Amino acid sequence: MTRLSAKFAHAATQRRAALVAFVTAGDPSPACTPAILDALVAGGADVIELGMPFTEPMADGPAIQAANIRSLNAGTTTADILLVAKGFRSRNPDVPLVLMGYANPMLRRGPEWFAQSTADAGVDGIICVDLPPEEDDALGPALRAHGIAPIRLATPTTDAARLPAVLDGASGFVYYVSVAGITGLQQAQQASIDDAVSRLKAATDLPIAVGFGIRTPEQAAAVARVADGVVVGSAIVDIIAQHGADAAEPVRLYIASLAQAIAAARKVHP
């Protein structure tokens, strides 16, 4: 059992969804990221998504775009991200760590180098936003050879004809992007999330994590009643933007509020 499958299975035994928390590596600086990651864990996050900063983050809204700029202006490199990941793994041996980003930084030195380097750093999964399933050969085989899960994205426009291609070769979990747009600006209607999760669960045994637009404990709880995972990103990034180098404790308190709501969600609504 991998760290990802073990964590989702553990959450399921507790009758709750897993909390998946996203931050951008190197925001506000590479030196600050370890404390922020540890604050996510201390607050109750089950899975950590660490964003790789990129100059053209096409899927991301203003909050994460700004985080990318802050990180790059701080001089964050892929080497820095791998060091952060390795340090996180040494401090948190059982918490899954997923890198999320774009193909250019992942492939510039070749898929084998990236897969080997991330495996050595203790990374569990990769989400490559702009690499469609049809181009899996560019990175997927190298990741699988090193035991790293290629995590796929499904969206409201992923119809029944395309879904098998999205799921083919996927592992770890399926990330359902609940709105057809960029991160952080809007949240889908709960009924549409319920329907999408039901459809995805009928097609795969992988856990279904839902993200985009989830900011409040109430929103997180509503999603947690139907999904296996709840992904929160832009709201955390906003806290980091506000507090900078002092963000760790405010991040921990915010994550704790989400974790508490998620833990109670199914107990209140069986």
C-alpha positions, 0 to 999 in steps of 0.5 A: 500500500502506498502512502496515498492509498493508505492515507485515503483508506485511513480517512475512510475508516474514520468516516471522513474525507481526506483534506488535501492542502495546496501551497506554492513552493518558495512562497514567500521564500524557499526558507519559509516553505518548510514551516508552512508545510509542517503547519498544514500537517499540524492543522490536520491536512492529510495530503500535501500538494506542493506547487512548482512555480512557473511563469505561465500557470494557465490553470491558476487564478490571481492568487496562485499566479501571484504566489508563483511570481513571489516564489520566482522573485525569491529565486526558487529553483527545482533544486530548492523544491526537491530539497524542500520535499526531501526535508518534508519527507524526513520530518513527516514519513507518513504524509503523502506529498504530491508535486503539482505543476506544468510540463516545462519545468518537469520535462526540461531535463528529461522525464527520467531525471525528473522521476528519479529526482522526485522519487529520491526526494520522497514524492508520492504523486505528480499532477501535470496540469498541461499534459493530457492523457494522450501525451502520457508517454512524455512522463507517465512511464518514467513516474510509474517505473519509480513508484510515483503516481500520475494523478489525473484531472477530470473536469465538468467537460470530461464526458463519458467518451473521454473519461476512460482515457483520463483514468487509463494509467491514473493512480493515487487519486482522481482530482475532480476540478469542479469548475471549468475555469481557473483556480480560486474564483468560483465554486460549483453548485453542490448538486453538480459536484454530487453528480460528478462524484457519483459518475466518477465513482462508478467508473473507478475505484480510485479515491475522488478528490474535489477542488477549485473554489473551496474556501470555507469550512461549510463548503469543505464539509458539503463536499466532504459528504460525497467526495473522498477528498477535499482540495483547498489551495487558493484560500491558503495561498491568500493567507500566505500572501497576507502574513508572509514569513509569519504565515505558518500559524495562521495557516495552521489555524485555518487548516484546523477549521477545515479539518474539524468541519470535514471530520464532522460532515458525515457524522452530522449527515450520515 
